[in-house]
Amino acid sequence: MIKDKVLDGKHVLIGVCGGIAAYKIPDLISRLTKLGAEVKVIMTKSAAEFVTPLTFQSMSHNPVAVDLFSEPVAWEIRHISLAQWADVMLIAPATANMIGKIANGIADDMLSTTAMAVRAPVLCAPAMNTAMYENAATQENLETLKRRGVLVIDPDSGHLACGDSGKGKLAPVETLLDEILCASAFSKDFAGKKLMVTAGATVEAVDPVRFLTNHSSGKMGIEIARAARWRGAEVTLVCGAVSEEVPRGVKTVHIQSAREMFEACTSRQKEMDVIIKAAAVADFRPAQTAEHKIKKEGAEFCGEIRLEQNPDILAYLGEHKPSGQILVGFCMETQNLLENARKKLERKNLDFIAANSLTELGAGFAADTNTVTVLDRDGSIEALPNMSKFCVAQHLLDRVRACL
């Protein structure tokens, strides 16, 4: 969960159409303002029949535009000034009527007129009855918008307010928020770059019921993947056991064991510009995995499980690193942090390594924050203060960008 003011100073313009899903938009506005955004709302007259303009005014702390010919608050052409003000525009819920208007260049109310004048990224989140959504005219209009660069956020399927079931539910507020963040929060300095991140814990089976693993939640790797996507990278996330939902918009490869992660990473290495290994990979696995559950009675190896080493993924990637590829590792220790991190950096041919101690307050497994020391190949050391894992991810990506 992002808690930093990542939208500080950003202008988000939201167009609300006349659909029952309009009631969800105040929640979105609340989340946007908590992330630092300034939000302004345009409503159609039909939307005002579902949710009052006062509701949106109270949530956004800004006047709400409804009528194209209302008395202006300041001497300005209001739809033009709003279009110029916006860093990103979201139309949600977007009705079939409004989609048709914008696709066909019809500008006859405040919202459609402003949408025609916006040069910032425009997002469109349809919400309507399934039959209306699947109608050929609606689908053709949505394809027209996509060709013109509008990002269409597909609706969900489920039970609709009209009583039907099918596709047409407004995408969840979390999805709308994520797409706004992706469109406007950061510069796209990783555009055209392919980046692979590993996250979470590997799982090594003892028998069909039991396994060996570790305490990793995957939060650090997930935040790196999220931040890289928002900065324009094409992201592949190789994901073990994690406690968080994986980010939208990234290609996710789910694995369980260290050997599966080895195969997933090594088979994709050559196509990547950047690899960041944040997963907690088991160094050892049971030498044998029992075919059936091991019973307490008569267990032959009660009290001992023979282990063997897993392949060292990071060492292999470092040994086979193509020219120009950036390889970043993580190191978690309980003692001799910098000494062990330096050895790992050199032994595995990394460009830099992020080291953190499990004994540090506010760092380590499952926490939302981390305290990291970054060691470079040139011998430099930078100790970062305790910060959110998302901020750590941004700092590491800044370093990667400098290397590229």
Sequence and secondary structure as in RCSB ss.txt:
>XXXX:A:sequence
MIKDKVLDGKHVLIGVCGGIAAYKIPDLISRLTKLGAEVKVIMTKSAAEFVTPLTFQSMSHNPVAVDLFSEPVAW
EIRHISLAQWADVMLIAPATANMIGKIANGIADDMLSTTAMAVRAPVLCAPAMNTAMYENAATQENLETLKRRGV
LVIDPDSGHLACGDSGKGKLAPVETLLDEILCASAFSKDFAGKKLMVTAGATVEAVDPVRFLTNHSSGKMGIEIA
RAARWRGAEVTLVCGAVSEEVPRGVKTVHIQSAREMFEACTSRQKEMDVIIKAAAVADFRPAQTAEHKIKKEGAE
FCGEIRLEQNPDILAYLGEHKPSGQILVGFCMETQNLLENARKKLERKNLDFIAANSLTELGAGFAADTNTVTVL
DRDGSIEALPNMSKFCVAQHLLDRVRACL
>XXXX:A:secstr
   S TTTT EEEEEE SSGGGGGHHHHHHHHHHTT EEEEEE TTGGGTS HHHHHHHHTS EE  TTS  SSS
S HHHHHHHH SEEEEEEE HHHHHHHHTT   SHHHHHHHH  S EEEEE   HHHHHSHHHHHHHHHHHHTT 
EE   EEEE TTS EEEEE   HHHHHHHHHHHHSS  TTTT EEEEEESB  EESSSS EE      HHHHHHH
HHHHHTT EEEEEE B SS   TTSEEEE  SHHHHHHHHHTTGGG SEEEE  B  SEEESS  SS   STT T
TTT   EEE   HHHHHHHT  TT EEEEEEEESS HHHHHHHHHHHTT SEEEEEETTSTT STT SEE  EEE
ETTS EEE  SEEHHHHHHHHHHHHHHH 
